[in-house]
Amino acid sequence: MNTGFLTNLTILANAGGPERGLFEEIAKRWEAGQWGMYPIAVCLVFALAIMIERGIMLFGKASINKDAFLRGLKKHIYAGDLDKAINYVAGQKQTPLTQVIKAGLMNVPKGEEEVQAALDEASLRETPKIEARTGYLAMLGNAAMLAGLLGTVSGLIACFEAVANVNPADKATILANGISEAMNCTGFGLLTAIPAVVAFSILSGRATSIVNDINETSVAVLNLIVNNRDKFKNATVSASARDSEE
């Protein structure tokens, strides 16, 4: 009875849990992949950093409900109250879209052409912030696959050299090590490349959607200003509205 109890305790103590087993398996695969794992790991680190930073930017900081924002802005434009319109935009979450619209509203007293120019200039300034670094994910995904292929070739070379030159007694060990290196590099390369390519597609689509929202809202606001131009004939930007821009 006591012997069985002690045996069960020993089994539980040596189990280590799934987390420990996972890390041990990764370490084992890393060692088997040899030097080919290092360039893949570099690609993985950079890809993860870009995914996290761009995800926070595109799905968090740059995200705004375009339709609700435009509905609130329309009330002030229809009323011909430029200061309230600017203060309304300044009071919203600071995103590329609000920055573009604010730049256009600040130039309403100068005329429609100046509003159009200010919207275009702000769009050109904000668009690169939205699209920044996303393209690197595709490059890193390709680089990870190529680095995995390089490790695979290295392992296969070791296998062929074993067949040609190594002692028959050592052939099996060297062949096993070479095949293990090749397969582990291939697997790790694919595990890095697939998420990077998927994330590139998702983030690129999100960036395109935000840019389209900016363009659509800019045109809508410009049309509102043109259609209500009579209400803004004597409009001026107050000091408080200028301070809100800064």
Salt bridges, closest charged atoms under 4 A:
GLU24 OE2 - ARG20 NE 3.08
GLU25 OE2 - ARG29 NE 2.82
GLU53 OE1 - ARG54 NE 2.82
GLU53 OE2 - ARG133 NH2 3.11
ASP67 OD1 - LYS66 NZ 3.11
GLU112 OE2 - ARG229 NE 2.72
GLU126 OE2 - ARG125 NE 3.99
GLU126 OE2 - LYS129 NZ 3.54
GLU216 OE2 - LYS66 NZ 3.31
